[in-house]
Amino acid sequence: MMVPVEECQRLTRRDRQVLRLYDLSSADLAAIAKAGVPDEYAHLNEEVEHLKR
C-alpha cells in the first residue's frame, strides 16, 4: 500500500498516549471524576440516553 509521506508521518507519530488506569495519579482520577461535558455537546447525551436503561 502506498500513502503520501505526510500521511505516513502522521500515522507513525504518537498523537495520543495510552495509559493504564493504575498509571493515573489520584489527582488525575479526581479530575476525571469532576469532568463534565461542555454545553455545546450536551445534546449528544440524548443519543446515548437509551444505553443507561
mmCIF entry with sequence, helices, sheets and N, C-alpha, C, O atoms, coordinates in Angstrom:
data_MODEL
# 
_entry.id   MODEL 
# 
_entity.id                         1 
_entity.type                       polymer 
_entity.pdbx_number_of_molecules   1 
# 
_entity_poly.entity_id                      1 
_entity_poly.type                           'polypeptide(L)' 
_entity_poly.nstd_linkage                   no 
_entity_poly.nstd_monomer                   no 
_entity_poly.pdbx_seq_one_letter_code       MMVPVEECQRLTRRDRQVLRLYDLSSADLAAIAKAGVPDEYAHLNEEVEHLKR 
_entity_poly.pdbx_seq_one_letter_code_can   MMVPVEECQRLTRRDRQVLRLYDLSSADLAAIAKAGVPDEYAHLNEEVEHLKR 
_entity_poly.pdbx_strand_id                 A 
# 
loop_
_entity_poly_seq.entity_id 
_entity_poly_seq.num 
_entity_poly_seq.mon_id 
_entity_poly_seq.hetero 
1 1  MET n 
1 2  MET n 
1 3  VAL n 
1 4  PRO n 
1 5  VAL n 
1 6  GLU n 
1 7  GLU n 
1 8  CYS n 
1 9  GLN n 
1 10 ARG n 
1 11 LEU n 
1 12 THR n 
1 13 ARG n 
1 14 ARG n 
1 15 ASP n 
1 16 ARG n 
1 17 GLN n 
1 18 VAL n 
1 19 LEU n 
1 20 ARG n 
1 21 LEU n 
1 22 TYR n 
1 23 ASP n 
1 24 LEU n 
1 25 SER n 
1 26 SER n 
1 27 ALA n 
1 28 ASP n 
1 29 LEU n 
1 30 ALA n 
1 31 ALA n 
1 32 ILE n 
1 33 ALA n 
1 34 LYS n 
1 35 ALA n 
1 36 GLY n 
1 37 VAL n 
1 38 PRO n 
1 39 ASP n 
1 40 GLU n 
1 41 TYR n 
1 42 ALA n 
1 43 HIS n 
1 44 LEU n 
1 45 ASN n 
1 46 GLU n 
1 47 GLU n 
1 48 VAL n 
1 49 GLU n 
1 50 HIS n 
1 51 LEU n 
1 52 LYS n 
1 53 ARG n 
# 
_struct_asym.id          A 
_struct_asym.entity_id   1 
# 
loop_
_struct_conf.conf_type_id 
_struct_conf.id 
_struct_conf.pdbx_PDB_helix_id 
_struct_conf.beg_label_comp_id 
_struct_conf.beg_label_asym_id 
_struct_conf.beg_label_seq_id 
_struct_conf.pdbx_beg_PDB_ins_code 
_struct_conf.end_label_comp_id 
_struct_conf.end_label_asym_id 
_struct_conf.end_label_seq_id 
_struct_conf.pdbx_end_PDB_ins_code 
_struct_conf.beg_auth_comp_id 
_struct_conf.beg_auth_asym_id 
_struct_conf.beg_auth_seq_id 
_struct_conf.end_auth_comp_id 
_struct_conf.end_auth_asym_id 
_struct_conf.end_auth_seq_id 
_struct_conf.pdbx_PDB_helix_class 
_struct_conf.details 
_struct_conf.pdbx_PDB_helix_length 
HELX_P HELX_P1 AA1 VAL A 5  ? THR A 12 ? VAL A 5  THR A 12 1 ? 8 
HELX_P HELX_P2 AA2 LEU A 21 ? ASP A 23 ? LEU A 21 ASP A 23 5 ? 3 
HELX_P HELX_P3 AA3 SER A 26 ? LYS A 34 ? SER A 26 LYS A 34 1 ? 9 
HELX_P HELX_P4 AA4 ASP A 39 ? LEU A 44 ? ASP A 39 LEU A 44 5 ? 6 
HELX_P HELX_P5 AA5 ASN A 45 ? VAL A 48 ? ASN A 45 VAL A 48 1 ? 4 
HELX_P HELX_P6 AA6 GLU A 49 ? LYS A 52 ? GLU A 49 LYS A 52 5 ? 4 
# 
_struct_conf_type.id          HELX_P 
_struct_conf_type.criteria    ? 
_struct_conf_type.reference   ? 
# 
loop_
_atom_site.group_PDB 
_atom_site.id 
_atom_site.type_symbol 
_atom_site.label_atom_id 
_atom_site.label_alt_id 
_atom_site.label_comp_id 
_atom_site.label_asym_id 
_atom_site.label_entity_id 
_atom_site.label_seq_id 
_atom_site.pdbx_PDB_ins_code 
_atom_site.Cartn_x 
_atom_site.Cartn_y 
_atom_site.Cartn_z 
_atom_site.occupancy 
_atom_site.B_iso_or_equiv 
_atom_site.pdbx_formal_charge 
_atom_site.auth_seq_id 
_atom_site.auth_comp_id 
_atom_site.auth_asym_id 
_atom_site.auth_atom_id 
_atom_site.pdbx_PDB_model_num 
ATOM 1   N N  . MET A 1 1  ? 0.841   -1.158 0.000  1.00 0.00 ? 1  MET A N  1 
ATOM 2   C CA . MET A 1 1  ? 0.000   0.000  0.000  1.00 0.00 ? 1  MET A CA 1 
ATOM 3   C C  . MET A 1 1  ? 0.894   1.231  0.000  1.00 0.00 ? 1  MET A C  1 
ATOM 4   O O  . MET A 1 1  ? 1.906   1.282  0.699  1.00 0.00 ? 1  MET A O  1 
ATOM 5   N N  . MET A 1 2  ? 0.513   2.203  -0.780 1.00 0.00 ? 2  MET A N  1 
ATOM 6   C CA . MET A 1 2  ? 1.276   3.449  -0.840 1.00 0.00 ? 2  MET A CA 1 
ATOM 7   C C  . MET A 1 2  ? 0.431   4.586  -0.266 1.00 0.00 ? 2  MET A C  1 
ATOM 8   O O  . MET A 1 2  ? -0.752  4.728  -0.576 1.00 0.00 ? 2  MET A O  1 
ATOM 9   N N  . VAL A 1 3  ? 1.074   5.388  0.577  1.00 0.00 ? 3  VAL A N  1 
ATOM 10  C CA . VAL A 1 3  ? 0.406   6.559  1.144  1.00 0.00 ? 3  VAL A CA 1 
ATOM 11  C C  . VAL A 1 3  ? 1.350   7.748  1.010  1.00 0.00 ? 3  VAL A C  1 
ATOM 12  O O  . VAL A 1 3  ? 2.566   7.568  0.953  1.00 0.00 ? 3  VAL A O  1 
ATOM 13  N N  . PRO A 1 4  ? 0.815   8.932  0.960  1.00 0.00 ? 4  PRO A N  1 
ATOM 14  C CA . PRO A 1 4  ? 1.679   10.111 0.907  1.00 0.00 ? 4  PRO A CA 1 
ATOM 15  C C  . PRO A 1 4  ? 2.591   10.178 2.128  1.00 0.00 ? 4  PRO A C  1 
ATOM 16  O O  . PRO A 1 4  ? 2.226   9.699  3.202  1.00 0.00 ? 4  PRO A O  1 
ATOM 17  N N  . VAL A 1 5  ? 3.744   10.753 1.975  1.00 0.00 ? 5  VAL A N  1 
ATOM 18  C CA . VAL A 1 5  ? 4.717   10.860 3.052  1.00 0.00 ? 5  VAL A CA 1 
ATOM 19  C C  . VAL A 1 5  ? 4.102   11.536 4.273  1.00 0.00 ? 5  VAL A C  1 
ATOM 20  O O  . VAL A 1 5  ? 4.309   11.087 5.401  1.00 0.00 ? 5  VAL A O  1 
ATOM 21  N N  . GLU A 1 6  ? 3.352   12.607 4.055  1.00 0.00 ? 6  GLU A N  1 
ATOM 22  C CA . GLU A 1 6  ? 2.747   13.329 5.169  1.00 0.00 ? 6  GLU A CA 1 
ATOM 23  C C  . GLU A 1 6  ? 1.803   12.436 5.965  1.00 0.00 ? 6  GLU A C  1 
ATOM 24  O O  . GLU A 1 6  ? 1.767   12.498 7.194  1.00 0.00 ? 6  GLU A O  1 
ATOM 25  N N  . GLU A 1 7  ? 1.039   11.607 5.258  1.00 0.00 ? 7  GLU A N  1 
ATOM 26  C CA . GLU A 1 7  ? 0.106   10.704 5.935  1.00 0.00 ? 7  GLU A CA 1 
ATOM 27  C C  . GLU A 1 7  ? 0.868   9.636  6.714  1.00 0.00 ? 7  GLU A C  1 
ATOM 28  O O  . GLU A 1 7  ? 0.477   9.291  7.829  1.00 0.00 ? 7  GLU A O  1 
ATOM 29  N N  . CYS A 1 8  ? 1.916   9.126  6.161  1.00 0.00 ? 8  CYS A N  1 
ATOM 30  C CA . CYS A 1 8  ? 2.742   8.133  6.854  1.00 0.00 ? 8  CYS A CA 1 
ATOM 31  C C  . CYS A 1 8  ? 3.337   8.738  8.121  1.00 0.00 ? 8  CYS A C  1 
ATOM 32  O O  . CYS A 1 8  ? 3.349   8.093  9.169  1.00 0.00 ? 8  CYS A O  1 
ATOM 33  N N  . GLN A 1 9  ? 3.826   9.962  8.035  1.00 0.00 ? 9  GLN A N  1 
ATOM 34  C CA . GLN A 1 9  ? 4.379   10.633 9.207  1.00 0.00 ? 9  GLN A CA 1 
ATOM 35  C C  . GLN A 1 9  ? 3.303   10.850 10.262 1.00 0.00 ? 9  GLN A C  1 
ATOM 36  O O  . GLN A 1 9  ? 3.550   10.669 11.454 1.00 0.00 ? 9  GLN A O  1 
ATOM 37  N N  . ARG A 1 10 ? 2.126   11.233 9.829  1.00 0.00 ? 10 ARG A N  1 
ATOM 38  C CA . ARG A 1 10 ? 1.034   11.446 10.771 1.00 0.00 ? 10 ARG A CA 1 
ATOM 39  C C  . ARG A 1 10 ? 0.664   10.145 11.475 1.00 0.00 ? 10 ARG A C  1 
ATOM 40  O O  . ARG A 1 10 ? 0.434   10.134 12.684 1.00 0.00 ? 10 ARG A O  1 
ATOM 41  N N  . LEU A 1 11 ? 0.608   9.054  10.724 1.00 0.00 ? 11 LEU A N  1 
ATOM 42  C CA . LEU A 1 11 ? 0.221   7.772  11.283 1.00 0.00 ? 11 LEU A CA 1 
ATOM 43  C C  . LEU A 1 11 ? 1.259   7.209  12.247 1.00 0.00 ? 11 LEU A C  1 
ATOM 44  O O  . LEU A 1 11 ? 0.908   6.510  13.197 1.00 0.00 ? 11 LEU A O  1 
ATOM 45  N N  . THR A 1 12 ? 2.511   7.504  12.012 1.00 0.00 ? 12 THR A N  1 
ATOM 46  C CA . THR A 1 12 ? 3.562   6.956  12.865 1.00 0.00 ? 12 THR A CA 1 
ATOM 47  C C  . THR A 1 12 ? 3.884   7.850  14.048 1.00 0.00 ? 12 THR A C  1 
ATOM 48  O O  . THR A 1 12 ? 4.594   7.430  14.962 1.00 0.00 ? 12 THR A O  1 
ATOM 49  N N  . ARG A 1 13 ? 3.380   9.064  14.049 1.00 0.00 ? 13 ARG A N  1 
ATOM 50  C CA . ARG A 1 13 ? 3.589   9.988  15.165 1.00 0.00 ? 13 ARG A CA 1 
ATOM 51  C C  . ARG A 1 13 ? 2.634   9.600  16.293 1.00 0.00 ? 13 ARG A C  1 
ATOM 52  O O  . ARG A 1 13 ? 1.519   9.147  16.036 1.00 0.00 ? 13 ARG A O  1 
ATOM 53  N N  . ARG A 1 14 ? 3.055   9.771  17.499 1.00 0.00 ? 14 ARG A N  1 
ATOM 54  C CA . ARG A 1 14 ? 2.190   9.450  18.641 1.00 0.00 ? 14 ARG A CA 1 
ATOM 55  C C  . ARG A 1 14 ? 1.325   10.652 18.966 1.00 0.00 ? 14 ARG A C  1 
ATOM 56  O O  . ARG A 1 14 ? 1.703   11.492 19.783 1.00 0.00 ? 14 ARG A O  1 
ATOM 57  N N  . ASP A 1 15 ? 0.175   10.736 18.337 1.00 0.00 ? 15 ASP A N  1 
ATOM 58  C CA . ASP A 1 15 ? -0.746  11.837 18.591 1.00 0.00 ? 15 ASP A CA 1 
ATOM 59  C C  . ASP A 1 15 ? -1.433  11.691 19.934 1.00 0.00 ? 15 ASP A C  1 
ATOM 60  O O  . ASP A 1 15 ? -1.820  12.684 20.551 1.00 0.00 ? 15 ASP A O  1 
ATOM 61  N N  . ARG A 1 16 ? -1.583  10.478 20.381 1.00 0.00 ? 16 ARG A N  1 
ATOM 62  C CA . ARG A 1 16 ? -2.261  10.201 21.642 1.00 0.00 ? 16 ARG A CA 1 
ATOM 63  C C  . ARG A 1 16 ? -1.423  9.247  22.457 1.00 0.00 ? 16 ARG A C  1 
ATOM 64  O O  . ARG A 1 16 ? -0.602  8.500  21.925 1.00 0.00 ? 16 ARG A O  1 
ATOM 65  N N  . GLN A 1 17 ? -1.639  9.284  23.739 1.00 0.00 ? 17 GLN A N  1 
ATOM 66  C CA . GLN A 1 17 ? -0.899  8.415  24.638 1.00 0.00 ? 17 GLN A CA 1 
ATOM 67  C C  . GLN A 1 17 ? -1.892  7.531  25.373 1.00 0.00 ? 17 GLN A C  1 
ATOM 68  O O  . GLN A 1 17 ? -2.897  8.018  25.890 1.00 0.00 ? 17 GLN A O  1 
ATOM 69  N N  . VAL A 1 18 ? -1.619  6.254  25.421 1.00 0.00 ? 18 VAL A N  1 
ATOM 70  C CA . VAL A 1 18 ? -2.479  5.313  26.127 1.00 0.00 ? 18 VAL A CA 1 
ATOM 71  C C  . VAL A 1 18 ? -1.880  5.057  27.503 1.00 0.00 ? 18 VAL A C  1 
ATOM 72  O O  . VAL A 1 18 ? -0.702  4.726  27.641 1.00 0.00 ? 18 VAL A O  1 
ATOM 73  N N  . LEU A 1 19 ? -2.723  5.220  28.514 1.00 0.00 ? 19 LEU A N  1 
ATOM 74  C CA . LEU A 1 19 ? -2.293  4.971  29.881 1.00 0.00 ? 19 LEU A CA 1 
ATOM 75  C C  . LEU A 1 19 ? -3.175  3.905  30.501 1.00 0.00 ? 19 LEU A C  1 
ATOM 76  O O  . LEU A 1 19 ? -4.364  3.810  30.198 1.00 0.00 ? 19 LEU A O  1 
ATOM 77  N N  . ARG A 1 20 ? -2.588  3.116  31.361 1.00 0.00 ? 20 ARG A N  1 
ATOM 78  C CA . ARG A 1 20 ? -3.375  2.153  32.115 1.00 0.00 ? 20 ARG A CA 1 
ATOM 79  C C  . ARG A 1 20 ? -3.983  2.872  33.301 1.00 0.00 ? 20 ARG A C  1 
ATOM 80  O O  . ARG A 1 20 ? -3.432  3.860  33.786 1.00 0.00 ? 20 ARG A O  1 
ATOM 81  N N  . LEU A 1 21 ? -5.101  2.385  33.762 1.00 0.00 ? 21 LEU A N  1 
ATOM 82  C CA . LEU A 1 21 ? -5.806  3.019  34.869 1.00 0.00 ? 21 LEU A CA 1 
ATOM 83  C C  . LEU A 1 21 ? -4.898  3.189  36.077 1.00 0.00 ? 21 LEU A C  1 
ATOM 84  O O  . LEU A 1 21 ? -4.914  4.239  36.720 1.00 0.00 ? 21 LEU A O  1 
ATOM 85  N N  . TYR A 1 22 ? -4.116  2.181  36.389 1.00 0.00 ? 22 TYR A N  1 
ATOM 86  C CA . TYR A 1 22 ? -3.268  2.279  37.569 1.00 0.00 ? 22 TYR A CA 1 
ATOM 87  C C  . TYR A 1 22 ? -2.038  3.154  37.351 1.00 0.00 ? 22 TYR A C  1 
ATOM 88  O O  . TYR A 1 22 ? -1.253  3.347  38.280 1.00 0.00 ? 22 TYR A O  1 
ATOM 89  N N  . ASP A 1 23 ? -1.852  3.687  36.143 1.00 0.00 ? 23 ASP A N  1 
ATOM 90  C CA . ASP A 1 23 ? -0.790  4.658  35.897 1.00 0.00 ? 23 ASP A CA 1 
ATOM 91  C C  . ASP A 1 23 ? -1.232  6.079  36.257 1.00 0.00 ? 23 ASP A C  1 
ATOM 92  O O  . ASP A 1 23 ? -0.406  6.988  36.344 1.00 0.00 ? 23 ASP A O  1 
ATOM 93  N N  . LEU A 1 24 ? -2.534  6.261  36.464 1.00 0.00 ? 24 LEU A N  1 
ATOM 94  C CA . LEU A 1 24 ? -3.063  7.581  36.781 1.00 0.00 ? 24 LEU A CA 1 
ATOM 95  C C  . LEU A 1 24 ? -2.924  7.869  38.274 1.00 0.00 ? 24 LEU A C  1 
ATOM 96  O O  . LEU A 1 24 ? -3.104  6.987  39.113 1.00 0.00 ? 24 LEU A O  1 
ATOM 97  N N  . SER A 1 25 ? -2.605  9.107  38.580 1.00 0.00 ? 25 SER A N  1 
ATOM 98  C CA . SER A 1 25 ? -2.499  9.509  39.983 1.00 0.00 ? 25 SER A CA 1 
ATOM 99  C C  . SER A 1 25 ? -3.889  9.744  40.553 1.00 0.00 ? 25 SER A C  1 
ATOM 100 O O  . SER A 1 25 ? -4.874  9.804  39.816 1.00 0.00 ? 25 SER A O  1 
ATOM 101 N N  . SER A 1 26 ? -3.957  9.876  41.870 1.00 0.00 ? 26 SER A N  1 
ATOM 102 C CA . SER A 1 26 ? -5.250  10.170 42.490 1.00 0.00 ? 26 SER A CA 1 
ATOM 103 C C  . SER A 1 26 ? -5.753  11.541 42.042 1.00 0.00 ? 26 SER A C  1 
ATOM 104 O O  . SER A 1 26 ? -6.962  11.749 41.947 1.00 0.00 ? 26 SER A O  1 
ATOM 105 N N  . ALA A 1 27 ? -4.853  12.469 41.768 1.00 0.00 ? 27 ALA A N  1 
ATOM 106 C CA . ALA A 1 27 ? -5.254  13.790 41.258 1.00 0.00 ? 27 ALA A CA 1 
ATOM 107 C C  . ALA A 1 27 ? -5.853  13.657 39.856 1.00 0.00 ? 27 ALA A C  1 
ATOM 108 O O  . ALA A 1 27 ? -6.837  14.321 39.532 1.00 0.00 ? 27 ALA A O  1 
ATOM 109 N N  . ASP A 1 28 ? -5.254  12.796 39.026 1.00 0.00 ? 28 ASP A N  1 
ATOM 110 C CA . ASP A 1 28 ? -5.799  12.551 37.681 1.00 0.00 ? 28 ASP A CA 1 
ATOM 111 C C  . ASP A 1 28 ? -7.205  11.969 37.782 1.00 0.00 ? 28 ASP A C  1 
ATOM 112 O O  . ASP A 1 28 ? -8.116  12.415 37.084 1.00 0.00 ? 28 ASP A O  1 
ATOM 113 N N  . LEU A 1 29 ? -7.380  10.985 38.640 1.00 0.00 ? 29 LEU A N  1 
ATOM 114 C CA . LEU A 1 29 ? -8.680  10.339 38.794 1.00 0.00 ? 29 LEU A CA 1 
ATOM 115 C C  . LEU A 1 29 ? -9.731  11.316 39.326 1.00 0.00 ? 29 LEU A C  1 
ATOM 116 O O  . LEU A 1 29 ? -10.887 11.281 38.905 1.00 0.00 ? 29 LEU A O  1 
ATOM 117 N N  . ALA A 1 30 ? -9.323  12.183 40.249 1.00 0.00 ? 30 ALA A N  1 
ATOM 118 C CA . ALA A 1 30 ? -10.247 13.187 40.779 1.00 0.00 ? 30 ALA A CA 1 
ATOM 119 C C  . ALA A 1 30 ? -10.659 14.163 39.683 1.00 0.00 ? 30 ALA A C  1 
ATOM 120 O O  . ALA A 1 30 ? -11.823 14.555 39.607 1.00 0.00 ? 30 ALA A O  1 
ATOM 121 N N  . ALA A 1 31 ? -9.711  14.556 38.834 1.00 0.00 ? 31 ALA A N  1 
ATOM 122 C CA . ALA A 1 31 ? -10.016 15.474 37.732 1.00 0.00 ? 31 ALA A CA 1 
ATOM 123 C C  . ALA A 1 31 ? -10.981 14.827 36.743 1.00 0.00 ? 31 ALA A C  1 
ATOM 124 O O  . ALA A 1 31 ? -11.880 15.492 36.228 1.00 0.00 ? 31 ALA A O  1 
ATOM 125 N N  . ILE A 1 32 ? -10.803 13.548 36.477 1.00 0.00 ? 32 ILE A N  1 
ATOM 126 C CA . ILE A 1 32 ? -11.702 12.828 35.571 1.00 0.00 ? 32 ILE A CA 1 
ATOM 127 C C  . ILE A 1 32 ? -13.097 12.755 36.179 1.00 0.00 ? 32 ILE A C  1 
ATOM 128 O O  . ILE A 1 32 ? -14.095 12.948 35.485 1.00 0.00 ? 32 ILE A O  1 
ATOM 129 N N  . ALA A 1 33 ? -13.162 12.478 37.472 1.00 0.00 ? 33 ALA A N  1 
ATOM 130 C CA . ALA A 1 33 ? -14.457 12.369 38.149 1.00 0.00 ? 33 ALA A CA 1 
ATOM 131 C C  . ALA A 1 33 ? -15.213 13.695 38.130 1.00 0.00 ? 33 ALA A C  1 
ATOM 132 O O  . ALA A 1 33 ? -16.442 13.705 38.062 1.00 0.00 ? 33 ALA A O  1 
ATOM 133 N N  . LYS A 1 34 ? -14.493 14.809 38.189 1.00 0.00 ? 34 LYS A N  1 
ATOM 134 C CA . LYS A 1 34 ? -15.128 16.128 38.189 1.00 0.00 ? 34 LYS A CA 1 
ATOM 135 C C  . LYS A 1 34 ? -15.424 16.639 36.782 1.00 0.00 ? 34 LYS A C  1 
ATOM 136 O O  . LYS A 1 34 ? -16.156 17.616 36.623 1.00 0.00 ? 34 LYS A O  1 
ATOM 137 N N  . ALA A 1 35 ? -14.871 16.000 35.773 1.00 0.00 ? 35 ALA A N  1 
ATOM 138 C CA . ALA A 1 35 ? -15.011 16.489 34.400 1.00 0.00 ? 35 ALA A CA 1 
ATOM 139 C C  . ALA A 1 35 ? -16.464 16.435 33.943 1.00 0.00 ? 35 ALA A C  1 
ATOM 140 O O  . ALA A 1 35 ? -17.235 15.569 34.357 1.00 0.00 ? 35 ALA A O  1 
ATOM 141 N N  . GLY A 1 36 ? -16.806 17.358 33.099 1.00 0.00 ? 36 GLY A N  1 
ATOM 142 C CA . GLY A 1 36 ? -18.156 17.401 32.558 1.00 0.00 ? 36 GLY A CA 1 
ATOM 143 C C  . GLY A 1 36 ? -18.128 17.639 31.058 1.00 0.00 ? 36 GLY A C  1 
ATOM 144 O O  . GLY A 1 36 ? -17.088 17.957 30.480 1.00 0.00 ? 36 GLY A O  1 
ATOM 145 N N  . VAL A 1 37 ? -19.261 17.482 30.456 1.00 0.00 ? 37 VAL A N  1 
ATOM 146 C CA . VAL A 1 37 ? -19.404 17.702 29.022 1.00 0.00 ? 37 VAL A CA 1 
ATOM 147 C C  . VAL A 1 37 ? -19.642 19.188 28.784 1.00 0.00 ? 37 VAL A C  1 
ATOM 148 O O  . VAL A 1 37 ? -20.514 19.775 29.426 1.00 0.00 ? 37 VAL A O  1 
ATOM 149 N N  . PRO A 1 38 ? -18.889 19.815 27.877 1.00 0.00 ? 38 PRO A N  1 
ATOM 150 C CA . PRO A 1 38 ? -19.141 21.220 27.562 1.00 0.00 ? 38 PRO A CA 1 
ATOM 151 C C  . PRO A 1 38 ? -20.570 21.395 27.053 1.00 0.00 ? 38 PRO A C  1 
ATOM 152 O O  . PRO A 1 38 ? -21.114 20.515 26.386 1.00 0.00 ? 38 PRO A O  1 
ATOM 153 N N  . ASP A 1 39 ? -21.164 22.527 27.372 1.00 0.00 ? 39 ASP A N  1 
ATOM 154 C CA . ASP A 1 39 ? -22.549 22.800 26.992 1.00 0.00 ? 39 ASP A CA 1 
ATOM 155 C C  . ASP A 1 39 ? -22.812 22.583 25.507 1.00 0.00 ? 39 ASP A C  1 
ATOM 156 O O  . ASP A 1 39 ? -23.897 22.145 25.125 1.00 0.00 ? 39 ASP A O  1 
ATOM 157 N N  . GLU A 1 40 ? -21.834 22.885 24.676 1.00 0.00 ? 40 GLU A N  1 
ATOM 158 C CA . GLU A 1 40 ? -22.042 22.750 23.230 1.00 0.00 ? 40 GLU A CA 1 
ATOM 159 C C  . GLU A 1 40 ? -22.226 21.298 22.776 1.00 0.00 ? 40 GLU A C  1 
ATOM 160 O O  . GLU A 1 40 ? -22.692 21.045 21.665 1.00 0.00 ? 40 GLU A O  1 
ATOM 161 N N  . TYR A 1 41 ? -21.858 20.346 23.642 1.00 0.00 ? 41 TYR A N  1 
ATOM 162 C CA . TYR A 1 41 ? -22.009 18.931 23.307 1.00 0.00 ? 41 TYR A CA 1 
ATOM 163 C C  . TYR A 1 41 ? -23.084 18.244 24.145 1.00 0.00 ? 41 TYR A C  1 
ATOM 164 O O  . TYR A 1 41 ? -23.271 17.032 24.032 1.00 0.00 ? 41 TYR A O  1 
ATOM 165 N N  . ALA A 1 42 ? -23.775 18.981 24.962 1.00 0.00 ? 42 ALA A N  1 
ATOM 166 C CA . ALA A 1 42 ? -24.786 18.399 25.843 1.00 0.00 ? 42 ALA A CA 1 
ATOM 167 C C  . ALA A 1 42 ? -25.878 17.665 25.064 1.00 0.00 ? 42 ALA A C  1 
ATOM 168 O O  . ALA A 1 42 ? -26.448 16.694 25.561 1.00 0.00 ? 42 ALA A O  1 
ATOM 169 N N  . HIS A 1 43 ? -26.168 18.121 23.856 1.00 0.00 ? 43 HIS A N  1 
ATOM 170 C CA . HIS A 1 43 ? -27.206 17.466 23.048 1.00 0.00 ? 43 HIS A CA 1 
ATOM 171 C C  . HIS A 1 43 ? -26.852 16.016 22.720 1.00 0.00 ? 43 HIS A C  1 
ATOM 172 O O  . HIS A 1 43 ? -27.739 15.222 22.405 1.00 0.00 ? 43 HIS A O  1 
ATOM 173 N N  . LEU A 1 44 ? -25.586 15.669 22.789 1.00 0.00 ? 44 LEU A N  1 
ATOM 174 C CA . LEU A 1 44 ? -25.175 14.296 22.486 1.00 0.00 ? 44 LEU A CA 1 
ATOM 175 C C  . LEU A 1 44 ? -25.596 13.319 23.572 1.00 0.00 ? 44 LEU A C  1 
ATOM 176 O O  . LEU A 1 44 ? -25.660 12.114 23.331 1.00 0.00 ? 44 LEU A O  1 
ATOM 177 N N  . ASN A 1 45 ? -25.883 13.826 24.767 1.00 0.00 ? 45 ASN A N  1 
ATOM 178 C CA . ASN A 1 45 ? -26.352 12.958 25.845 1.00 0.00 ? 45 ASN A CA 1 
ATOM 179 C C  . ASN A 1 45 ? -27.618 12.217 25.448 1.00 0.00 ? 45 ASN A C  1 
ATOM 180 O O  . ASN A 1 45 ? -27.817 11.063 25.829 1.00 0.00 ? 45 ASN A O  1 
ATOM 181 N N  . GLU A 1 46 ? -28.467 12.879 24.685 1.00 0.00 ? 46 GLU A N  1 
ATOM 182 C CA . GLU A 1 46 ? -29.720 12.254 24.249 1.00 0.00 ? 46 GLU A CA 1 
ATOM 183 C C  . GLU A 1 46 ? -29.465 11.043 23.370 1.00 0.00 ? 46 GLU A C  1 
ATOM 184 O O  . GLU A 1 46 ? -30.250 10.094 23.367 1.00 0.00 ? 46 GLU A O  1 
ATOM 185 N N  . GLU A 1 47 ? -28.371 11.075 22.626 1.00 0.00 ? 47 GLU A N  1 
ATOM 186 C CA . GLU A 1 47 ? -28.070 9.966  21.720 1.00 0.00 ? 47 GLU A CA 1 
ATOM 187 C C  . GLU A 1 47 ? -27.692 8.692  22.458 1.00 0.00 ? 47 GLU A C  1 
ATOM 188 O O  . GLU A 1 47 ? -27.863 7.598  21.920 1.00 0.00 ? 47 GLU A O  1 
ATOM 189 N N  . VAL A 1 48 ? -27.185 8.812  23.672 1.00 0.00 ? 48 VAL A N  1 
ATOM 190 C CA . VAL A 1 48 ? -26.778 7.631  24.429 1.00 0.00 ? 48 VAL A CA 1 
ATOM 191 C C  . VAL A 1 48 ? -27.648 7.366  25.656 1.00 0.00 ? 48 VAL A C  1 
ATOM 192 O O  . VAL A 1 48 ? -27.378 6.447  26.429 1.00 0.00 ? 48 VAL A O  1 
ATOM 193 N N  . GLU A 1 49 ? -28.676 8.162  25.826 1.00 0.00 ? 49 GLU A N  1 
ATOM 194 C CA . GLU A 1 49 ? -29.565 8.008  26.980 1.00 0.00 ? 49 GLU A CA 1 
ATOM 195 C C  . GLU A 1 49 ? -30.162 6.602  27.046 1.00 0.00 ? 49 GLU A C  1 
ATOM 196 O O  . GLU A 1 49 ? -30.326 6.047  28.132 1.00 0.00 ? 49 GLU A O  1 
ATOM 197 N N  . HIS A 1 50 ? -30.487 6.026  25.888 1.00 0.00 ? 50 HIS A N  1 
ATOM 198 C CA . HIS A 1 50 ? -31.091 4.687  25.875 1.00 0.00 ? 50 HIS A CA 1 
ATOM 199 C C  . HIS A 1 50 ? -30.138 3.616  26.388 1.00 0.00 ? 50 HIS A C  1 
ATOM 200 O O  . HIS A 1 50 ? -30.589 2.543  26.791 1.00 0.00 ? 50 HIS A O  1 
ATOM 201 N N  . LEU A 1 51 ? -28.832 3.877  26.385 1.00 0.00 ? 51 LEU A N  1 
ATOM 202 C CA . LEU A 1 51 ? -27.869 2.884  26.870 1.00 0.00 ? 51 LEU A CA 1 
ATOM 203 C C  . LEU A 1 51 ? -27.900 2.750  28.388 1.00 0.00 ? 51 LEU A C  1 
ATOM 204 O O  . LEU A 1 51 ? -27.474 1.731  28.930 1.00 0.00 ? 51 LEU A O  1 
ATOM 205 N N  . LYS A 1 52 ? -28.399 3.766  29.070 1.00 0.00 ? 52 LYS A N  1 
ATOM 206 C CA . LYS A 1 52 ? -28.440 3.735  30.538 1.00 0.00 ? 52 LYS A CA 1 
ATOM 207 C C  . LYS A 1 52 ? -29.581 2.869  31.069 1.00 0.00 ? 52 LYS A C  1 
ATOM 208 O O  . LYS A 1 52 ? -29.592 2.504  32.245 1.00 0.00 ? 52 LYS A O  1 
ATOM 209 N N  . ARG A 1 53 ? -30.521 2.549  30.219 1.00 0.00 ? 53 ARG A N  1 
ATOM 210 C CA . ARG A 1 53 ? -31.689 1.788  30.667 1.00 0.00 ? 53 ARG A CA 1 
ATOM 211 C C  . ARG A 1 53 ? -31.445 0.312  30.673 1.00 0.00 ? 53 ARG A C  1 
ATOM 212 O O  . ARG A 1 53 ? -32.336 -0.461 31.027 1.00 0.00 ? 53 ARG A O  1 
# 
